[in-house]
Amino acid sequence: MEIEIRAKINNIKNTERCIVGLGAKLVKQKRQIDKYFGEINLFKKLGYSFLMRVRNEGDKKFLTYKGAESKKDGVWEEYEFNIDNEIMAEVMLKAMGLEKIIEVNKNRIEYKLDDLAICLDTIEDLGCFVEIESQNDNDIDKDKLKNRG
């Protein structure tokens, strides 16, 4: 289970100084291209929403299921695995009746602080964001996550 909060920020450098000041350690920087697929009528039929994501991270490619069955804001059940061919993954998702909802191109700077992953994202045409994600599989209250981050 993944618990995350995300917020738009005005100045990525100021935010970066703050999280480094808290003791966060740089993990890596990367470019990600995410394509999200879904279908609203299927969401209605199932009674919950989910997204399929095809991620291109240069030499790494991933297919991810993100489901919000728990009905908690910011809480996603997530399954992710490596794939060899992102084009075939997209063809497969479209053949299943899913449509591409959005494509997100971003530069990501990833930090680690205790059991949290803190990502600073510069997203093309949208701006800068901070994402704080629990790396702990135990139940974490979203309010506690906000207070720690």
C-alpha positions in Angstrom: 0.0 0.0 0.0 1.3 3.4 -0.9 0.4 6.6 0.9 1.4 9.9 -0.6 0.7 13.6 -0.6 1.5 16.0 -3.3 1.6 19.8 -3.4 2.4 22.4 -5.9 5.4 24.6 -4.9 6.6 27.9 -6.1 10.4 27.6 -5.7 12.0 24.1 -6.0 15.4 25.3 -4.8 13.9 26.7 -1.5 12.0 23.5 -1.0 15.2 21.5 -1.7 17.1 23.5 0.9 14.4 22.9 3.5 14.3 19.1 3.0 18.1 18.9 3.0 18.1 20.9 6.2 15.8 18.3 7.7 18.5 15.7 7.0 17.1 14.2 3.7 19.7 12.5 1.5 19.8 12.7 -2.2 19.0 9.3 -3.9 18.9 10.1 -7.6 17.8 12.4 -10.3 15.9 11.1 -13.4 13.7 12.0 -16.3 10.3 10.2 -16.4 7.7 10.0 -19.0 4.4 8.6 -17.6 1.4 7.7 -19.7 -1.7 7.0 -17.7 -4.6 4.8 -19.0 -8.1 4.3 -17.7 -11.8 4.1 -18.7 -14.5 5.9 -16.8 -17.3 3.4 -17.5 -15.2 0.6 -16.1 -14.5 2.6 -13.0 -18.3 3.0 -12.5 -18.9 -0.7 -13.1 -16.2 -1.7 -10.6 -17.1 0.9 -8.0 -13.6 2.3 -7.7 -11.0 4.0 -9.8 -7.7 2.7 -11.0 -5.0 3.8 -13.4 -2.5 1.8 -15.5 0.7 3.7 -16.0 3.5 3.0 -18.5 6.7 4.7 -17.3 9.8 5.4 -19.4 12.8 6.1 -17.3 15.4 6.0 -20.0 16.8 2.4 -20.0 14.1 1.3 -17.5 10.5 0.8 -18.4 7.6 -0.1 -16.0 4.0 -1.0 -16.1 2.1 0.0 -12.9 -1.4 -0.6 -11.6 -2.6 2.0 -9.1 -6.0 1.3 -7.5 -7.9 3.5 -5.2 -10.2 0.8 -3.9 -9.7 1.9 -0.2 -11.6 5.1 -0.8 -9.0 7.1 1.2 -7.6 10.2 -0.4 -3.9 9.7 -1.3 -3.9 6.0 -0.5 -3.3 3.7 -3.5 -2.8 0.0 -3.9 0.1 -0.3 -6.3 1.7 -3.1 -8.3 4.7 -2.3 -10.5 7.0 -4.5 -12.6 9.6 -4.0 -15.3 8.8 -4.4 -18.9 10.9 -4.6 -22.0 8.6 -2.9 -24.5 6.6 0.1 -23.5 4.9 0.4 -27.0 3.5 -3.2 -26.7 2.3 -2.4 -23.2 0.4 0.6 -24.5 -1.0 -1.5 -27.4 -2.2 -4.1 -24.9 -3.9 -1.5 -22.6 -5.7 0.0 -25.6 -6.8 -3.4 -26.7 -8.3 -3.9 -23.3 -10.5 -0.8 -23.9 -8.4 1.6 -21.8 -7.6 5.0 -23.3 -4.6 7.2 -22.7 -5.8 9.9 -20.3 -2.7 12.0 -19.9 1.0 12.0 -20.5 3.3 13.5 -17.9 6.9 14.5 -18.6 8.9 15.3 -15.6 12.4 15.8 -14.2 12.5 14.2 -10.7 15.0 14.7 -7.8 14.5 12.0 -5.2 15.4 12.3 -1.6 15.1 9.9 1.4 14.3 10.9 4.9 13.8 8.1 7.4 10.9 6.0 5.9 9.8 8.7 3.5 10.6 9.3 -0.1 10.5 13.0 -1.0 10.5 13.8 -4.6 10.8 17.2 -6.2 9.2 17.2 -9.7 9.4 19.7 -12.5 6.5 18.8 -14.7 6.3 20.1 -18.2 3.5 22.6 -18.7 2.4 22.2 -15.0 5.2 23.6 -12.8 7.0 22.3 -9.7 5.6 19.9 -7.1 6.8 18.1 -4.0 5.6 14.5 -3.3 6.0 12.8 0.0 5.5 9.1 0.0 5.5 6.6 2.9 8.1 3.8 2.4 6.6 1.9 5.3 4.1 -0.9 4.7 2.5 -0.4 8.1 -0.8 1.6 8.3 0.1 5.3 8.3 -2.4 8.0 8.8 -2.3 10.6 6.1 -2.4 13.4 8.7 0.8 11.9 10.3 2.4 11.9 6.9 1.6 15.6 6.5 3.0 16.5 9.9 6.3 14.6 9.3 6.8 16.0 5.8 
